[in-house]
Amino acid sequence: MDRKVSYIVAIISDFAERFGLTTPQAYRYLALYKGIDFLDEFYDVEHTLSFDDVISDVALLCRNNGGALALSPLTFHTQVLGRTSVADST
């Protein structure tokens, strides 16, 4: 169980970095669009893949569940996060 939790935390952190989010923002996004549930349920398979592949899998899953990561970065920041740039993350 500790390995799974550590793995999910690491994926959230990398997801945040890839999409220019803070870790709490990435967590909220992944929780809202079922990415955390996916990582928990399919840990046995996903942990055998590269982090890049897993993040791509989770991003696609979240998009399929209504997430906005398919939008351009500026549109994502304004429509989803309510700010105009990554620097506005207060």
Secondary structure by P-SEA (a helix, b strand, c coil): caaaaaaaaaaaaaaaaaacccaaaaaaaaaaaaaaaaaaaaccccccccaaaaaaaaaaaaaaacccccccaaaaaaaccccccccccc
